[in-house]
Amino acid sequence: MNPKNIYFDSGSDCCIKNFIHLFYKNKHNIISTKPSFPMYKVYSEFYNMNIQYIGYKKNLDMDLNKLVKKINNKTRLVILANPNSPLGDFKDKKEINSFCKILNKKKIPLLLDEAYIDFAPHSCLSLLKNNPNLFILRTFSKSWGAAGIRLGYIVGNQEVIKKLYNIQLTYPISNITLKFGNYLLKNSHINKSYSSNTILARNNLCEILKKNNYDVLNSHTNSIHMHEKNNNNSRTTRLLLDAKFAFKYGSKLTGTMVKIPGDNRTNWIRLSVGPNLDKNKSLLKIIKKNKDK
Ligand SMILES: Cc1ncc(COP(=O)(O)O)c(C=O)c1O
């Protein structure tokens, strides 16, 4: 990869902000999916642009044709996370490739956010060669476990990458971050084993949950959604909290909702998965109690 095709900045969050900055036009539109990473909207509105969302179908499929139909002369940019977070759905190379070609005919760039790509089947990096409107966003915050160093990057055509460097802060990335990033790249086996063990644990945990009367939404990221098949999740939520698990959950008390499209329940549990979580004794004890009920 030619370094001139890569733009580094302080986390992929900052890359998103500067990419939007580059393509912004007052009161024009950016199209993305709902749900998706909330900062797409925050930065769109920061630059006085509207974010337009495409929702999921009931079967949790994201119909890209629906997105194409939304494009008009006010559209400046499309942002897609692949896999998307928090639902974890994934579009393969073939689908992204044809989508890119359609966008290219309309002169629309696609920012493809691959924050969680190491937990998914494959990247779309190889599509860059034949798609000048494709920009791939990556981060060291997820499978590399280094959110604190604040390092992300965009890969894409040199002309645009050069323009991004022109609008960047003077000293965006510290030496410490660069050293840490270099260390990670030289030791990429750590990332590889972490990611593959996370995928193993995630898939296995989903099977265990299904066998113990949970509805489960598996994903291509490092988190899954689970819900007691016959009850309202309050028992599992309480047991997980008592056992000091960190997780996201829908709570009537705080008004937080954790939903998945096409399902009325508002208190799903979203659990982050790492290597061997499927063997965690206290988690397995909690899960098995759901079957005994
Ligand atoms: C899909 C997605 N993209 C980008 C980010 C931003 O990550 P960072 O700024 O830490 O690189 C996140 C963080 O949660 C995310 O979920």
The ligand as an SDF file (V2000), in Angstrom:
LIG
                    3D

 16 16  0  0  0  0  0  0  0  0999 V2000
  -18.8100    1.8240   13.8960 C   0  0  0  0  0  0  0  0  0  0  0  0
  -17.8610    2.7310   14.6310 C   0  0  0  0  0  0  0  0  0  0  0  0
  -17.0640    3.5440   13.9200 N   0  0  0  0  0  0  0  0  0  0  0  0
  -16.1870    4.3690   14.5160 C   0  0  0  0  0  0  0  0  0  0  0  0
  -16.0760    4.4030   15.8970 C   0  0  0  0  0  0  0  0  0  0  0  0
  -15.0970    5.3570   16.5110 C   0  0  0  0  0  0  0  0  0  0  0  0
  -14.0070    4.6960   17.0910 O   0  0  0  0  0  0  0  0  0  0  0  0
  -12.6220    5.4290   17.4030 P   0  0  0  0  0  0  0  0  0  0  0  0
  -12.8600    6.9100   17.3030 O   0  0  0  0  0  0  0  0  0  0  0  0
  -12.2770    5.0130   18.7830 O   0  0  0  0  0  0  0  0  0  0  0  0
  -11.6440    4.9650   16.3750 O   0  0  0  0  0  0  0  0  0  0  0  0
  -16.8720    3.5840   16.6830 C   0  0  0  0  0  0  0  0  0  0  0  0
  -16.7700    3.6070   18.1430 C   0  0  0  0  0  0  0  0  0  0  0  0
  -17.5230    3.0900   18.9010 O   0  0  0  0  0  0  0  0  0  0  0  0
  -17.7930    2.7160   16.0300 C   0  0  0  0  0  0  0  0  0  0  0  0
  -18.5980    1.8970   16.7220 O   0  0  0  0  0  0  0  0  0  0  0  0
  1  2  1  0
  2  3  1  0
  2 15  2  0
  3  4  2  0
  4  5  1  0
  5  6  1  0
  5 12  2  0
  6  7  1  0
  7  8  1  0
  8  9  2  0
  8 10  1  0
  8 11  1  0
 12 13  1  0
 12 15  1  0
 13 14  2  0
 15 16  1  0
M  END
$$$$
